[in-house]
Amino acid sequence: MRVLFVVPYLGAKYGGIAKVVTELAQAIGRTGVAADIITTDADGDQRRPVTHNVWLVGDGHRVMYFPCRHRKDFILSPALVQWLWRHGRDYNLVHTHSIFAPLIAAAQWVCRQQGIPYVTTPHGMLEPWALAYKAWKKRIYYNLVERPALCGAQLIQATASQEAEHIRQLNLGRPIELIPNGLHRAEFETLPGREVFYTEQPVLRGKRLILFFGRIDPKKGLDLLAPAFARVHAKYPETHLLVVGQDNIGFLPRAKQFFIDAGCRDAVTFIGWMSGPPLYALLRSVDLHVAPSYSEGFSMGILMCLAAGAPTIMTTGCNFPEAGTAGAACIVEASVEAIAEALDRLLSNPAAARAMGERARDFILNNYTWDRIAQKLLAAYDRILAP
């Protein structure tokens, strides 16, 4: 079997989708399937310093980059579309990632024109909150472009159970299968010590650290977190909030204003993007992780924090009720009151928080690894390609 993954970007600054596609291709490739990725050199406001139009061999997969024109998340690459038109039929199946992306819509159009079966993964972009944000623009684009593309897919992959249900409510008439994201167990079995993080941020030594880990984006709920954190910081003045994530859409000034308005800006550090050992050391160092999102698909950031054993508070919009059922996370409504109450409860009982973190680590490493996910996805591919 030959599978081609199409994604608008692999730049680390874009967060979860780039990581998901790379690691999924690696896992699929290790099963013996030929797994290739085509993408662009977009990377936030910059471009990745990569070689174009040649295969770069990775761990179990190959990647080919194409030049593009892009402004933040809006990406166009005629070169990629032309290549797909010429070579798409070399593959048994195409798997596209992301929607509300003209480049992906063009790739799906090529597949329909040439009779190439394709799977599409919306990554939470069909969630009710996501559809309601800038609704009039999305409604027009959805009806003209996205709905025909979704209806042409052989399978729509949902990464969370609530996401699958929301997609069903759109009445697309296509099979929908729940196949979550995963991670590599080996990355989390031995994590760097806290000193690695404190070397980078010595002024935070001795603080009780609360982590927000995700893109700086309206849907991530920083407007809820700011007043909630202000309340608990007044009660626990040794607390300090770390906001770790990339700003791809220019939302950072607004996000900082939330904390200024809440009166707790001095107790908040915006770190920007982190990766590698400093990030893993950070995940080990925090007392709590909070994900206050209005809407998610299946967040890689949340998955990583849980796998690292960080005691986690997440909202219902994070679409991971299984973690709550397993006692691996505290799940609350997306409101200031609910988030503040959960923060207070866990800060007042560190032993209970640590125990929840340990349950989270076991739950993720036993159920959400890429090896398991790859087998589920390959079974879905086989059903699509069966006579």
N, C-alpha and C positions, 0 to 999 in steps of 0.2 A: 504494500500500500504506500502511496505517496500523498502526503498532506501538505498543503500550503497555508500558512497563517498570514493574514493580512492585517496590519495594525498601523495607525497613522504615525506612530512614534515609538521609539524605545528609549528615549532620553530619560534618565533617572529622575529628572526634575518633574516629570509628569506623574510620578507616584505609582499607584498600584497596578494599573493595566499593563504598563511596560514590564513590570516585574512578573506579573502573571503569565504573559505571553511567552517571555523568555524561558521561564522555568517549566511551563507546560510543554513547550517544544522540546526541551531537554528530556523531560520524563517520557514523552511519546517516542522520541528518538532512541532512548535506551531500550525500548521494547523491540527494536528492529525495524520500526516504521521509518521511512524516509521523511523527515520533518524539516521543512524550509520556512523561513520568515522573509517577507518583503515589507519594507517600511521606508521611512524618510529620515533625513538627518536633522529634523526639527528637535530642539531641546530648549523649551521655554522661549526666551527672547534671543537665544543664540542658535548656533548649529553645531552638531557633533562633528568633531574632526575625524571623519571616516572616509574610506575609499568608496567611491560610487560604482555601481553597475558590475561588481564582481562578488562572487560568493566568498564570504568569510566563514571559516569553519569554526564552530563552537563545540561545546560538550554535547554530542549526540544530535546536533542540528547544524543548519547553515543559515546565515543571514545575508541579505543583499539590501544595501541602502541606496536610495535614490534622492537626487536633489529635489528641493521643494520650494514653494513660496508659502510663507506662513506668517501669521500675526497672532501671537499667543496660541490659542487652541484651534484656530482656523487654518487648515493645512490643505494645500493643493499640490499635486505632483503629476503632471501629464506624463512624465517619463515612467513612473510606476504603472500607470494605467495602460500605457502603450506596451510595456513589457508583459503585463498580464494578458493583454489581448493576443500577443504572439505566443505566449508560453503556458497559458492557463490550462490548456488541454493536456499538458504533460502530467497533470496531477489527477488523482482519483477524486479528490475532494478539496474544497477551499473552506477555510474557517476564518471568518471575519470577526474582528473585535472592535467594539464601540459603535455607537450610532449618533445621529445628529452630526455626522462628519461627512462632508461632501466627498472626500477621498474614498471612504468606505462605501458610500452609495454608488460611486462610479465603479468600484470593483465588483459590487453585487450586480450592477447592470451588465457588466462584461460577462459574468457567470450566466446570467439569464439568457443573454444573446447567444452564447456558445453552448448552452446546455450543460454547464458544469455544476454539479450539485454543491450547495454550500450550506454551512452551519453559521449561525450568527449568535454572538454573545453581547447583549446590551450593557452588561456591567452596571445595572442599577439605573440606567438612564430612562427606563420606562416606568419608574416608580411615580406614584401620584404627585409627590412634592416636586420631583424633577420636571414632570410634564407641566405643572402649574407655574413653575418659575419662568418668567418671560413667556407667558402662555400664548399670547396672540401670534408671536413669531413662530413658536414651535408648532402650533396648531396648523398653520399653513404648510410649513415644511413637512410635518408628519403626514398630512393627507396627500401631498403631492409626491413625496419622495420616500419617506420611511415606511409608510404602511405597505406600498407595493413591494418594497425590498424585503420586508419581514414576511409578507405573504408568499414570496418566492423562495424562501429558505426551506430546505428539507427538514431542518430542526432548529428550534430556538433554545439555546442553553440558558437556563436560569441558574444563578449561583447561590440563591437563598430561597427557602420555602415560601416566604411571603412574596418575594419577587415573582416566583412562578405563578402564584395565585393572581397577582395583579396583572401579569401578562395574559393570563387566561381571560380576564375580564375585558380585554381589548377585542376579543372575538376575531382573532386573526385566522383561525381555521388551520393552524399549523401545529405539529407535535411540539410539546414543550417538555424538556427534561431537566430535572434538578441535578446538577453536577457542580459542587462547590469548588472554591479555590483551595490550594494546599500550600505546603512548605516542605523544605527538606529537613528531615529530623536531625541529621548530623549537624546542621547549623546551630541547633539549640541545645544539643546534649552537653556541650561544654562552652559556657559563655565567659567572656572576659570579666575580670574582677572590677569592682567599683572604682578602684584607684585609676583605671584607665580613663574613666569619665571625669573624676575629680582633677586629674592632671590637665584636662581641657577646660574645666570650669571650677577652679579652686575656690572661688567666692561662694559657691553653693554648698561647700562642705558643712555638715551639721544642720542643714535645712531639711524639712520634711517635704519631699518633692512630689508634686502632682504633675502628671504629664498629659498634654494634648498632643497627639501624633497624627497628622494628616494635612492635606492641602489646605491652604488659606483660601476658603471658598464660602460663599453665603450659606450653602446647604450644611456646612459642618457644625453649625450651632454655636459659634463663638459668642454670638449675642446673648445666648442663654448661659453660657459658661461664665461670662464676666461677672454678672451680678451674683450668681451662685457662689463663685469663688470668693467674691468680696465678703459675703456673709460668713463663710467658714474661716477666712483669713482674719476677720475681726475676733473670732473666738480662739483661733489657733495661729497666733502671729508668727510662729516659726515656719509656717507653710510657705512654699514658693511654687509658682506655676511655671512650667516650661512649655512653650508653644513651639513645637518642632514640625516644620513643614514648609513646602515651597509655595510661593505666591506666583501663579502663572497668569492671573487675570487682573492684577493691580488692586487686589482687595485688601492688602496689608494695612494701608493707612486707616481704612474704615475699621478693620479688626482691632487695631491698637486703640482707636477712639472708644470702642466698647469698654475697655478696661479703664481708660481715663474717666469716662462718664461714671463708671462704677466705683471710682475712688481707690483702685487697687493696682494701678499701673506700676508702682515701684516694686511690687511683689511678683512681677511677671517678667520673664526673660524670653524674648523671641530669638530663637537660635537659627532659623532657616533650615536648609536641607542638611541631613546627616546620613551617613552610611558607614558600613564597615565596622571594625572593632569599637570605635567610639559610640556608635548607635547601640550595638549589642550591650556594651557596658552601661549605657544609659538605661536601657530596658531593665537591667538588673538592679539599678540604683534607686528607682522611683518607689515611693510608698504607695501611690495610687496612679492608675491610668483612667482618664475619663474621655469618653467618646460621646459628645452631646448632639450628634447629627440629627437633622430632620429626615435625611434620606441617605441610604447606602444600597449598594448591590451586595457584595460580600467583601468587606474591607480587609485588604492585606495588612494594613496597619494594626487593626484590631487583632487579627490572627497572630501577628508577630508578638504583640504585647502579651497575649494569653499564653503563647508558647514559651515566652521568657519567664512566665510566672508572675507577671505584674498584676496585682489585684485590680480588677477592671469594673468600672461603672459604664454602662452604655444605655442609650435610649432605645425605645422600641423601633425607632426609625433605622437603627443599624441592622435590622433584619437577621438577627442571630438568636432566635428564641431557644435553640438547642443548647446554647451555653448556659442560659438561665435554668433550664430544666436539669442540666447536669450539675448545678451548683457551682459552675465555673465562672460566673459573672453575676453582677447585680444589674438587673434590667429595670429601667424606670421610664416614665413618660417624658416626652421632650418638653419639659417646663423648668423654669428657674427653681421653683419650690421643690420639685422631685429630685433634681440634681443636687441642690444644696443639702437636702435631708440625707441623701445617700452618702455624700461626702462627709457630712458630720458623723453619721453612724459608723463608717469605716475608720475615720480618723480617731474616733473615741475608743475603738476596739482593734488595735493593731494585730492582735493574735488572730482574730477572725478574718481580717483582711489577708494575712499571710496564708492562712489555711485555704482560703478561696483561691489565692494565686497558685498554690500547689495543685489544687484540683484542676485548675485551668490548664496548667502545664501538661498534666497527665492526659486530660481530655483531648487536647489538640494533638499531641504527639502520637496518640493511639488511634486517632480517627481522621485527621486532616493532613496526610502526607501526600506528596505528588505521586508517589508510586500507586497509591490507592486511587487517586483521582484519574490518573492516566488509564488505568484499566477500565474504569467506568466510561470514560470518553471513547476509548477504542471500541468498546461494546456498542456504543451508540453509532459510531462510524460504520461498523460492520452491518448493523441493521439497515442503515441508509443505503449501503452499496449492495446489499443482498439482492439477487434477481427477484 
